[in-house]
Amino acid sequence: MTPALAAAADRSNVAALIPAFLEEAFIGEIVRRALLQLDHVFVIDDGSPDATAARAEAAGAVVIRHGSNRGKGAAIKTGLREIAASRFLYCLVLDGDGQHLPEEIPRFLEAANRSGSHLLVGNRMSDTKAMPFVRKLTNSFMSSQISRLCGQPIPDTQCGFRMIHSELAPHLDCPSNAYEYETEMLLIAARRGFRIAPVPITTVYGDEKSKIHPVRDTLRFFRLINRYRREQ
């Protein structure tokens, strides 16, 4: 495993990254709340035809736009490259639909400084009362499979609320562009010897609609897992 980190994470050297597609209803509030925790917020508008980009910019975010919808993974990779070029210590990724609470960002900073980990992943599985039963079963199954491949326990591999150290970020420019990218990120980090640590967060489910395609994205997930199993 990699050694503990020397520099401490704080609000000035951690930048928030919000990949967003069709999030005009939520994005302004999420940006404003994130800016109460961190000095810098980047929004990657993944080709939204609505007012997502305008509302994010009005709320104070640096906005980068994709000309067309490329997928959540592609948006995260664009943000990672931009944040790495700006020499931030960490990139903190959270969704723009309200499922991740910006007020819990300090938990990630504290966990990074305490554990010395290069990748911090939100963990909703310690309190699943608000999680739909099918989602709970799916998350538990996928997390057990991916943890086995990674060789270290990751309680909630499907959580997109996560913080990535600048030393890890260059290794994450892989081919995946859709939702499976978040899984491949974990597999790459583990294979490169980076430490992954969980961060307890609140389970939030509101009126937002999932953008995950149940058939297409599930097939992508299993193709990714099978590829890594063969390589292993």
ABEGO torsion letter per residue (X at the ends): XBBBBABBBBAAABBBBBBBBGAAAAAAAAAAAAAAABABBBBBBBGBABAAAAAAAAAGBBBBBBABBAEAAAAAAAAAAAAAAAGBABBBBBBAAGABBAAAAAAAAAAAAAAGBABBBBBAAABAAABBAAAAAAAAAAAAAAAAAAGBBBABAABABBBBBAAAAAAABBABABAAAAAAAAAAAAAAGBBBBBBBBBBBBBABBBABBAAAAAAAAAAAAAAAAAAX
